[in-house]
Each structure stands twice: as C-alpha cells, then as structure tokens.
Amino acid sequence: MDIALREVHDSDLPVFFRQLNDPEALRMAAFTPEDPADRAAFDARWARARTSSDVVRTILGDGDVLGSAAVYGEPGEREVTYWVDRAYWGRGVATAALRQLLAEVPERPLYARAAADNAGSLRVLEKCGFTPSARTRGHAPARGVEIDEVVLHLLDRTPGGG
C-alpha cells in the first residue's frame, strides 16, 4: 500500500469523526476528548488546528483517507499524534505516516505520549526513533479512569533514528 501525507481537506473531517468514535480505538487511545461524539467541539478543535502553527496532515493509503497525523504545541515542547482507522492497524500505516511526518518537520526535540498498555502505538513510536523517558498517570477520558502513560522523546533529526 502506498502511504502518503497531504494537507487536511474539509472532506476528510467526517472520516476523522467516524474514526474518533470507534469504541475500540477510543479505548486504545485512552487520552481522548471528554465527549468524542460532540461534533461541534470536534469541528472547533480541527478549525483551530488547521489555522495554527501545528502541522496537521491526512494519512492516505492508495488515495483513501486512513487517518491523521500531526505535530502540535509550543516550540521545544511539541508533540506528535496520529490516528489510524482500526481496519488498518498492524499493517505499517502508522509507522510509514509518522516517518513521513518526521521528515517533514525537522525540529527536535519532539515528544509523544501513549497509554502504557497500548503496545502497538509504543512500537510505532520506537520504530520511528522515539525513546521512553518517563511514566506518568493521568485521567483517560475514553476509559473513565486514571491510567499509566508513557512519555517518549525524539532528539535525532533522522526520521526513524533515535
């Protein structure tokens, strides 16, 4: 499958909203909006992201919208995030998309966070050169409880390098 990133189009937002409301994906991501079904809040978040200094991209697989990837936050504290449709988990989509995003955004350091039990996401981040640097606990809205979270960092400018 040919994985590519491009600017987010308005027509991508309904796909992102559907993906955000997949119960299994929500549980895995854990640190999600309080009410992912609130379409007005979803639209407002995306409108802010698309007009900010954040780098937000649509992930395409053979031309189809498979998810999103972004770098957001203040300089020196910027984080990566990504969301891939559950139908494509385990197929290398997140790794390929994150590597492309890291090549596009050369600034370092970058940070990432994942639920400690989200082995798939942790593996993607490590394949792309992120190194675990801390463990914290935080409220996971998608699970309604406090859970362990792994904080990772990337210092190297080489995509996939650490």
C-alpha positions as CSV (number, residue, x, y, z in Angstrom):
1,M,0.0,0.0,0.0
2,D,1.3,3.5,-0.9
3,I,1.2,5.7,2.2
4,A,1.2,9.5,1.7
5,L,0.5,12.6,3.7
6,R,-1.3,15.7,2.5
7,E,-3.0,18.8,3.8
8,V,-6.3,18.2,5.5
9,H,-9.3,18.8,3.3
10,D,-12.8,19.6,4.6
11,S,-14.0,16.3,3.1
12,D,-11.6,14.4,5.5
13,L,-13.3,15.6,8.7
14,P,-16.3,13.3,8.5
15,V,-13.9,10.3,8.2
16,F,-11.8,11.6,11.1
17,F,-15.0,12.0,13.2
18,R,-16.1,8.4,12.4
19,Q,-12.7,7.1,13.3
20,L,-12.6,9.0,16.6
21,N,-15.9,7.4,17.6
22,D,-14.8,3.8,17.1
23,P,-15.1,2.3,20.7
24,E,-12.1,0.0,20.4
25,A,-9.9,2.7,19.0
26,L,-11.1,5.1,21.7
27,R,-10.2,2.7,24.4
28,M,-6.8,2.0,23.0
29,A,-6.0,5.8,22.5
30,A,-7.4,6.4,26.1
31,F,-6.4,10.1,26.2
32,T,-9.2,11.5,24.0
33,P,-11.7,14.4,24.2
34,E,-14.1,14.1,27.1
35,D,-17.0,13.7,24.6
36,P,-15.8,12.4,21.3
37,A,-19.4,12.4,19.9
38,D,-19.6,16.2,20.4
39,R,-19.4,17.2,16.7
40,A,-19.3,20.9,17.4
41,A,-16.3,20.5,19.7
42,F,-14.6,18.2,17.2
43,D,-15.1,20.8,14.4
44,A,-13.8,23.6,16.6
45,R,-10.7,21.6,17.5
46,W,-10.0,20.9,13.9
47,A,-10.6,24.5,12.9
48,R,-8.1,25.7,15.5
49,A,-5.5,23.1,14.4
50,R,-5.8,23.9,10.8
51,T,-5.2,27.6,11.3
52,S,-2.4,27.3,13.9
53,S,1.3,26.7,13.6
54,D,0.5,23.0,14.1
55,V,1.4,20.6,11.2
56,V,-1.7,18.6,10.5
57,R,-1.9,16.0,7.8
58,T,-4.3,13.5,6.4
59,I,-2.9,9.9,6.0
60,L,-3.7,8.4,2.7
61,G,-3.3,4.7,1.7
62,D,-3.6,4.2,-2.1
63,G,-5.5,7.5,-2.2
64,D,-8.0,6.6,0.6
65,V,-8.2,8.5,3.9
66,L,-6.9,6.2,6.6
67,G,-6.3,8.7,9.4
68,S,-4.4,11.8,10.5
69,A,-1.1,12.8,11.9
70,A,0.1,16.0,13.5
71,V,2.8,17.9,15.3
72,Y,1.4,20.4,17.8
73,G,2.3,22.5,20.7
74,E,4.8,25.1,21.7
75,P,8.3,25.1,20.3
76,G,10.6,23.0,22.5
77,E,7.6,21.0,23.8
78,R,5.9,19.9,20.5
79,E,4.3,16.5,20.4
80,V,3.3,14.1,17.7
81,T,0.0,12.4,17.4
82,Y,-1.6,10.1,14.9
83,W,-4.9,8.2,14.5
84,V,-5.3,5.4,12.0
85,D,-8.5,3.7,11.1
86,R,-8.7,0.4,13.1
87,A,-9.2,-1.6,9.8
88,Y,-5.5,-0.7,9.0
89,W,-3.9,-1.4,12.4
90,G,-0.9,-3.7,12.2
91,R,-0.2,-3.0,8.5
92,G,2.6,-0.5,8.9
93,V,0.4,2.5,8.1
94,A,1.1,4.5,11.3
95,T,4.9,3.8,11.1
96,A,5.1,4.9,7.5
97,A,2.9,8.0,8.1
98,L,4.9,9.0,11.2
99,R,8.2,8.6,9.4
100,Q,7.0,10.9,6.6
101,L,5.7,13.5,9.2
102,L,9.1,13.4,11.0
103,A,10.9,14.0,7.7
104,E,8.6,17.0,7.0
105,V,9.1,18.5,10.5
106,P,12.8,18.7,11.2
107,E,12.6,20.4,14.6
108,R,13.7,18.5,17.6
109,P,13.1,17.6,20.3
110,L,9.7,16.1,19.7
111,Y,7.6,14.3,22.3
112,A,4.9,11.6,22.2
113,R,2.6,10.0,24.7
114,A,0.8,6.7,24.7
115,A,-1.2,4.6,27.2
116,A,1.3,2.2,28.8
117,D,-0.8,-0.7,27.6
118,N,-1.0,0.5,24.0
119,A,1.8,-1.8,22.8
120,G,1.0,-1.1,19.1
121,S,1.4,2.7,19.4
122,L,4.5,2.3,21.6
123,R,6.1,0.0,19.0
124,V,5.3,2.5,16.2
125,L,6.9,5.3,18.2
126,E,10.0,3.2,19.0
127,K,10.4,2.2,15.3
128,C,10.5,5.9,14.5
129,G,13.2,6.6,16.9
130,F,11.3,7.7,20.0
131,T,12.7,6.7,23.4
132,P,10.7,6.3,26.5
133,S,11.7,9.0,29.0
134,A,9.1,9.0,31.7
135,R,6.0,7.3,33.1
136,T,3.0,9.3,34.4
137,R,-0.5,8.7,35.5
138,G,-3.4,10.6,34.0
139,H,-7.1,10.6,33.6
140,A,-8.0,8.8,30.4
141,P,-11.4,10.1,29.3
142,A,-12.1,7.2,27.0
143,R,-11.7,4.8,29.9
144,G,-13.1,7.0,32.7
145,V,-10.2,6.1,35.0
146,E,-6.6,7.1,35.7
147,I,-4.1,5.0,33.8
148,D,-0.3,4.8,33.3
149,E,1.1,6.7,30.3
150,V,4.5,6.6,28.7
151,V,6.2,9.8,27.6
152,L,8.7,9.4,24.8
153,H,11.1,11.8,23.1
154,L,12.9,12.1,19.8
155,L,16.2,14.0,19.7
156,D,17.7,12.9,16.4
157,R,16.8,14.7,13.2
158,T,16.9,11.5,11.1
159,P,13.4,10.0,10.6
160,G,13.3,6.7,12.3
161,G,16.6,7.4,14.1
162,G,17.0,8.0,17.8
